[in-house]
Amino acid sequence: MDFLSEYIRGLFTLSGLVGVIALIVALASFQQNVPKKMVIYQLIANSLFVVHFFMLGAKVGAAINLMSAVRSLIYAQTDKKWAGHPAWTVVFVVISILIAVFLWEGWLSLLPVLGALCYTLSFRMKTSKMVRLVSLPSSPCWIVYNAIKGSIPGIITELYVIISILVGMLRFDRKKYKERA
């Protein structure tokens, strides 16, 4: 029980407050109907999570969120040809791996890196179904990392992401599967 009360007390710290604001912005991003707005909200949420994880002493989580914020900033430039170039996928994969190498915190470092790799690769998928499928493994990685690092807002964000992806799969992907059967 001390473990849970410590988590709850963590919400009332400055890092907890920043994390809650990041959580709210992240949840709001999924309610945007314009892709560019969604990416901008994600940029803000990632930037806030950088601060949140830095304050928790979670170097890899902070660095991966910084990389994700830059990725969102680039992908928000949908009207510019250079922003859609496939080379960005390679750049973000390499940066993710370098973060793990240079900020190594043991096996735990691999979880946010694997999560970031899933998201980075999902952005290159051609169908919504594949985006959901490829990005889904990211959240369990982040949930474990968040739990160990003490980020309740991070856990809640990832649970919401899992639920959103599963609802999308049920609403859209299962329907298409039934139509083909």
Phi, psi and omega in degrees: 000329178299325180300313180292318180294327176294319176300313182295319176299326180298334178292336184262020174258172178298319179295323177295318179297315178298319179297320179295319177296318177299319178300313181298316180294319179298316179296321179295331181297326181285348180263002179279143182261347180255121183308319181296320177296320179300316181293322179295317176299319178297321177301313180295315179299314179299319180297319177293322177292332174302309181297314181303309182291324177300316180293332177278353183080018181264084187299314183294317177300318179296314182294319179295321177293326175296315177299319180294325177295317178296318178301316179297319179300317180290314182290342176289344181274048186300338181277355181250131185300319183299328183289336180266005183294135181299340180299334179299325178300314180297316180302312183289329175294314180297316179299318179301315180295318179297324177299315179298318183292312187277337180247025186312124176238029184089191184305332181301330179299331183290332186295306178294331178293314177298320177300315180295322179297318178300313180295316180300315180290328181295330180295343180266356182289149185272338182237154177299323179302313180291325176301312180298314183296315183286328181277340183304316181296344180299316186297314177301324177299313181292325180299315179296314179300313180299319181297317181290324181274353176085031181256092176296316177302323178295319178298312182298317179302312183291326175297319177297318179298315179300313180299316180298316180295315180296320176298317177300319178296317179292318183289317190252311187287318180294322179299315180294323179296316180296323179296327181281335184285000000 
